[in-house]
């Protein structure tokens, strides 16, 4: 190992707890501001923009849920119609109206 023995050791810094927490709070706030700025949500209308985004996401989730429910209803109705048609053919109920 070359040089002094102090090169291999890490220096530790000690600060009071309240100063450390204040530094963390400032860093978190600056990070949040920078993140909002990077996505374009840092202006005066930012709060309204976020509300609109949440509303849009809510509407999208509702549309997805409704589309899935409609798909399930369509499949269920199709299966029931097929079963009723098969039952009608099996019982020869359709021969009365001319279907063979």
matplotlib code that plots the C-alpha trace (Angstrom):
import matplotlib.pyplot as plt

x = [0.0, 1.4, 0.9, -0.2, -2.5, -5.2, -6.0, -7.7, -10.0, -13.3, -14.0, -17.1, -19.1, -21.3, -24.1, -26.9, -30.1, -32.3, -29.8, -29.7, -33.5, -33.7, -31.2, -33.2, -36.4, -34.8, -33.3, -36.7, -38.5, -36.0, -36.1, -39.9, -39.8, -37.3, -39.3, -42.5, -40.6, -39.2, -42.7, -44.1, -46.2, -44.5, -46.6, -49.4, -51.9, -50.1, -52.7, -55.5, -53.5, -52.9, -56.7, -57.4, -54.9, -56.5, -59.9, -58.7, -57.2, -60.4, -62.4, -60.0, -60.3, -64.1, -64.1, -61.9, -64.1, -67.3, -65.7, -64.8, -68.3, -69.8, -67.5, -68.5, -72.2, -71.8, -70.1, -72.7, -75.6, -74.0, -73.6, -77.2, -78.5, -76.5, -77.8, -81.4, -81.1, -79.6, -82.4, -85.0, -83.5, -83.3, -86.9, -87.9, -89.6, -88.5, -90.2, -93.6, -92.4, -90.7, -87.1, -85.7]
y = [0.0, 3.4, 6.6, 7.2, 4.9, 7.6, 7.2, 3.9, 5.2, 6.9, 10.2, 10.4, 13.7, 14.2, 16.8, 17.3, 15.4, 18.4, 19.8, 16.4, 16.2, 19.8, 18.9, 15.8, 17.9, 20.5, 17.8, 16.0, 19.3, 20.2, 16.8, 16.9, 20.3, 19.1, 16.0, 18.1, 20.5, 17.6, 16.4, 19.9, 20.1, 23.1, 26.1, 27.9, 25.5, 22.4, 21.5, 21.7, 19.7, 16.9, 16.9, 16.6, 13.7, 11.9, 12.4, 11.1, 8.0, 7.4, 7.7, 5.3, 2.7, 3.0, 2.5, -0.6, -2.0, -1.3, -2.8, -6.0, -6.3, -5.8, -8.5, -10.9, -10.2, -10.7, -14.0, -15.2, -14.1, -15.9, -19.1, -18.9, -18.3, -21.3, -23.5, -22.4, -23.0, -26.4, -27.2, -26.0, -28.2, -31.2, -30.9, -30.2, -27.0, -25.2, -27.6, -25.9, -22.7, -24.4, -24.8, -28.3]
z = [0.0, -1.0, 0.8, 4.3, 6.3, 6.4, 2.7, 3.2, 6.0, 5.5, 7.1, 9.2, 9.7, 12.7, 12.7, 15.1, 14.5, 13.8, 11.3, 9.6, 9.4, 8.0, 5.3, 4.4, 4.2, 2.0, -0.3, -0.5, -1.3, -4.0, -5.5, -5.7, -7.3, -9.8, -10.6, -11.1, -13.3, -15.4, -16.2, -16.8, -13.6, -11.9, -13.0, -11.3, -12.9, -11.6, -9.0, -11.6, -14.0, -11.5, -10.7, -14.4, -14.7, -11.8, -13.3, -16.6, -15.0, -13.1, -16.3, -18.0, -15.2, -15.4, -19.2, -18.8, -16.1, -18.2, -21.3, -19.5, -18.0, -21.4, -22.9, -20.1, -20.7, -24.4, -24.0, -21.4, -23.7, -26.6, -24.6, -23.4, -26.9, -28.2, -25.4, -26.0, -29.7, -29.1, -26.7, -29.1, -31.9, -29.5, -28.4, -32.0, -31.0, -34.1, -36.5, -35.8, -37.4, -40.4, -39.2, -39.7]

ax = plt.figure().add_subplot(projection="3d")
ax.plot(x, y, z, "-o")
ax.set_aspect("equal")
plt.show()
